[in-house]
Amino acid sequence: MARSSTAPKNSSGSGRGGSSKGSAAKPAPAPKKHIGDPERPAAPVRMWHGLARATGGLFRAFGQETLDKSDRRDGFPFFLVLLAIAGAVVEWFFINNPVAENISAYTFGGVIGRTALVFPVVLVLLAGWLFRHPSSVYNNGRVGIGTALLTLSVAAICHIAVVRPEPASGRPAPAEGMPALSGSGGVFGWMIGEPLAKLLSPIGAYVVLALLIALSLLIITKTPPNRIGKRLGDLYRWMFEAEPREPRVAAGDAEADLAETKVLDEKPARVRRSRKKKTDEDVLFDGADELPWWRRNATGREEDVEVPADTVHLGQLLGLQDDPGYDQAVIADDAPAPTETAPVPLPFADDPAPRAPEPKVTAAEQVTQVLDDPALSRIREEAAAGDFGIDLMGDDELGPDDEFGEISGFGTDGPGSRGPQPPEAPYVLPSPAQLAAGPPAVVSSEANDRMVAQIEQVFVEFKVNAKVTGFSRGPTVTQYEVELGPGVKVEKITQLSNNISYAVASNDVRILAPIPGKSAIGIEIPNVDRETVALGDVLRSAAAQKSTHPLTIGVGKDVSGGFVVANLAKMPHLLVAGSTGSGKSSFVNSMITSLLMRAKPSEVRMVLVDPKRVELTAYAGVPHLITPIITNPKKAAEALQWVVKEMDMRYDDLASFGFRHIDDFNKAVVAGELQLPAGSERVLKPYPYLLVVVDELADLMMVAPRDVEDSIVRITQLARASGIHLVLATQRPSVDVVTGLIKANVPSRMAFAVTSVTDSRVILDGPGADKLIGQGDALFSPMGSSKPFRLQGAWVTEAEIDAVVKHVTGQARPEYRADVAEALEAPKKEIDEDIGDDLEVLLAATELIVSSQFGSTSMLQRKLRVGFAKAGRLMDLLESREIVGPSEGSKARDVLVAPEQLPAVLAKLKGEEPPAAPAAAAAPAPSANDADDRYGVDPIEAQFDGLPTVNGDDEDGEDAWKLTGRD
Ligand SMILES: Nc1ncnc2c1ncn2[C@@H]1O[C@H](COP(=O)(O)OP(=O)(O)OP(=O)(O)O)[C@@H](O)[C@H]1O
């Protein structure tokens, strides 16, 4: 693939407009732009937004601004501010005004009584929080519930405690009217306070309400009861700038810390140890004690500024159940796409140096060992004595440091792991700013209006009562929505396909009848002013930010301009197919780049298979690899077999520890819940996801179709639970490459342009891909989707890939798994030329004949389901290797090898060293003739003497096997 380092030529981004948002999960309902609709919202709405934004800006001016513009949700908090102002006016400024008192009695005061006096302050504080943390749904819910509980508890106290002026006496009741209730606890105060006071007496009610108030404060401040002392201490130290306590922490405290921060570490004991013994590494953690808790993030240090496309570390991820990326293959883009053309300013420095300020460090990252310069030089010296490298293609690009690849990350100290252990340092993901922004999305252009007129003209000419009601413009195509008049058949439009093509002067008109989920027909016409979708924009989109799953990738933009991101773990396996030049490799590139941008090597590891040798070389040496990029198709087939083994090993682990999914296993490892058998020296670590990318499946299927198919089928059937996912790309989507078995087991498909409708059927089980226009135009059918939806793949330039690769390789080196290398580097087999591709079936034939001691061609035909010619050829091969004797007409051939010699014979056929077998193994088995010699004339044979023999090699001939009646 010739990839340019700039955006492709034919893409242009003319005009300016906000990117429209759309649902990426399903093609419908796409936002449509009605003809004649005003482009901007109505004036009052705009005014509301403007005021809300200004007020939000005011609140955010206190402190560092960390929110991306597209993340702001100022409407609701602004409403709270307005409410607070109204409350202040009524409750404070006209405090003794009878009108204000009346208003209060039926509004704030009526609801929460005297509490209304402080309510404006509470509202402003709540609004301030929401202005600054709009997307922290979980925390916002907690703060909201805490505030409500606090307000209601105080109202209930007011209801019980407020002594009313004479002549009223006792607690007010609703029968006395709202003004009476508003003078004490309001309706809510009465509802909560009255039953409590009656049930427990006023004193009992005060105690319960005081406890509720305390509880609400704990909820608001996210303080577990066992940490109240520590939190008060923090508060005191922060307010009075007192010296921090000695970093001595009680064991219980350390455990609580661990539980709270969910740091992915091996054992709590390790934390205790590390707290007592101050090492360099601990300095990172000690600083956290000086920070008050409200400024700490989950890793115990200064709150991270929000990074759009950053991933949360594995430990956090595993605990996150409400992340959409965990449940869906495609994550809907329900927030407006950022419209800025400039890259989003990000906190991580562009500098690829690993020591960026305030990086998130977790024990998960400690699993990722990173080489800093002094460490590198030390290990270089150590490595000079040993050999860590694997001589496969792709190593050439790695440069002189490659032999020092050491990143631990697999869940076990497997057979291939561990060379020198370099010092640990935080792994910092590449800055999203490294990826350039694309041209601003165009919402509509003159060309679109022209198309609408041309389509409608066709309807007029052919007297079809239909109207174009709107269109949604994507980067490559625009979907025009057509509504039919009453009694007009859908077929009327589909029949006009060629006429519409003619009218709009485009070969690639695609008609969707109907648009899924809509009572409208879609006519997709390529844009003459096509746009490029930059991967950077996709990864910075709200949809990408919403998913923290490390296998979430930026895919592109759909036909309505909505960003599409997808979680590979949910696919769980993906077939990517398209003819040459259609944009397949560009997709694979943007997929791998997305992973490098969002996932740490401790979270995702990769096996890259690139038989074309040019597509994936840019990724040589990235620390996510567990083996150098595999370019030899034969080795790739073996690598797949290794993946099967890895999968089986993971399954064994899951079974022995009683888990059903690798995520659960990892969670338990992180929580330190797993007990190893006594005496085991194994160190349990979370298993990273393993992604296997094959860039040309056809090349693999050519060398070892059965092996490759077997491995793929086994992986695809089982690997999902073990965190192993396959991405198979091919430019030959024919049935011999994408076999029925592979298709049945790879449920997600990405079809790029193909030349024939047959190819489209192989990929998508239907037409459509043949109408695509190439260069990243694709139909995406994630698992579970009823119909594929169209999108424009994301584009990443070579320069961007290089920058990302430079960043990741600058921080860490790959730790190649020695067991993969062993699998790939198994001694070369010398298979005889005349056997060729028939080795597998020959082995099966040998096994069959030797174990049954019955040299029958018919048996081979039936048992191996081969034709007569093939069975005959196999017999010839077996005869030439002295496994069976010569043909004896209709009789079964003599078997010259005893069953106990079978392993040696099989090894010889495979071109391997025969196993150290019993000495007798080498000697051929006594032949039937020998037997005759020893035991005299066979009486059964003797009865046939003198009878004519029938040639058993005759196609229609029967041999003794058939006569046995077995099959
Ligand atoms: N997402 C995209 N956006 C814009 N242009 C693209 C996109 N994808 C591909 N192209 C254009 O199409 C050309 C061919 O793409 P690519 O090399 O990915 O195709 P391919 O299907 O992998 O072909 P081959 O199998 O021959 O390698 C690219 O050089 C680029 O100009």
The ligand as an SDF file (V2000), in Angstrom:
LIG
                    3D

 31 33  0  0  0  0  0  0  0  0999 V2000
  -10.1100    6.1840    5.2160 N   0  0  0  0  0  0  0  0  0  0  0  0
   -9.5990    6.7490    4.1240 C   0  0  0  0  0  0  0  0  0  0  0  0
   -9.7590    8.0480    3.9160 N   0  0  0  0  0  0  0  0  0  0  0  0
   -9.2530    8.6060    2.8080 C   0  0  0  0  0  0  0  0  0  0  0  0
   -8.5590    7.9390    1.8620 N   0  0  0  0  0  0  0  0  0  0  0  0
   -8.3570    6.6510    2.0370 C   0  0  0  0  0  0  0  0  0  0  0  0
   -8.8710    5.9780    3.1800 C   0  0  0  0  0  0  0  0  0  0  0  0
   -8.5270    4.6900    3.0850 N   0  0  0  0  0  0  0  0  0  0  0  0
   -7.8380    4.5410    1.9560 C   0  0  0  0  0  0  0  0  0  0  0  0
   -7.7350    5.7150    1.3050 N   0  0  0  0  0  0  0  0  0  0  0  0
   -7.0570    5.9660    0.0320 C   0  0  0  0  0  0  0  0  0  0  0  0
   -7.0580    4.7410   -0.6940 O   0  0  0  0  0  0  0  0  0  0  0  0
   -5.7370    4.3020   -0.9520 C   0  0  0  0  0  0  0  0  0  0  0  0
   -5.6510    2.7990   -0.8440 C   0  0  0  0  0  0  0  0  0  0  0  0
   -5.9590    2.4150    0.4680 O   0  0  0  0  0  0  0  0  0  0  0  0
   -5.3740    1.0900    1.0960 P   0  0  0  0  0  0  0  0  0  0  0  0
   -3.9390    0.9690    0.7720 O   0  0  0  0  0  0  0  0  0  0  0  0
   -5.7320    1.0750    2.5180 O   0  0  0  0  0  0  0  0  0  0  0  0
   -6.1860    0.0210    0.3160 O   0  0  0  0  0  0  0  0  0  0  0  0
   -6.0930   -1.5350    0.4700 P   0  0  0  0  0  0  0  0  0  0  0  0
   -7.4680   -2.0370    0.3820 O   0  0  0  0  0  0  0  0  0  0  0  0
   -5.3380   -1.9120    1.6730 O   0  0  0  0  0  0  0  0  0  0  0  0
   -5.2770   -1.9720   -0.7600 O   0  0  0  0  0  0  0  0  0  0  0  0
   -4.1850   -3.0960   -0.8090 P   0  0  0  0  0  0  0  0  0  0  0  0
   -4.8900   -4.3600   -0.4460 O   0  0  0  0  0  0  0  0  0  0  0  0
   -3.7020   -3.0720   -2.2050 O   0  0  0  0  0  0  0  0  0  0  0  0
   -3.1320   -2.7110    0.1650 O   0  0  0  0  0  0  0  0  0  0  0  0
   -4.8850    5.0340    0.0700 C   0  0  0  0  0  0  0  0  0  0  0  0
   -3.5930    5.2400   -0.3960 O   0  0  0  0  0  0  0  0  0  0  0  0
   -5.6250    6.3410    0.2600 C   0  0  0  0  0  0  0  0  0  0  0  0
   -5.2510    7.2760   -0.7130 O   0  0  0  0  0  0  0  0  0  0  0  0
  1  2  1  0
  2  3  1  0
  2  7  2  0
  3  4  2  0
  4  5  1  0
  5  6  2  0
  6  7  1  0
  6 10  1  0
  7  8  1  0
  8  9  2  0
  9 10  1  0
 10 11  1  0
 11 12  1  0
 11 30  1  0
 12 13  1  0
 13 14  1  0
 13 28  1  0
 14 15  1  0
 15 16  1  0
 16 17  2  0
 16 18  1  0
 16 19  1  0
 19 20  1  0
 20 21  2  0
 20 22  1  0
 20 23  1  0
 23 24  1  0
 24 25  2  0
 24 26  1  0
 24 27  1  0
 28 29  1  0
 28 30  1  0
 30 31  1  0
M  END
$$$$
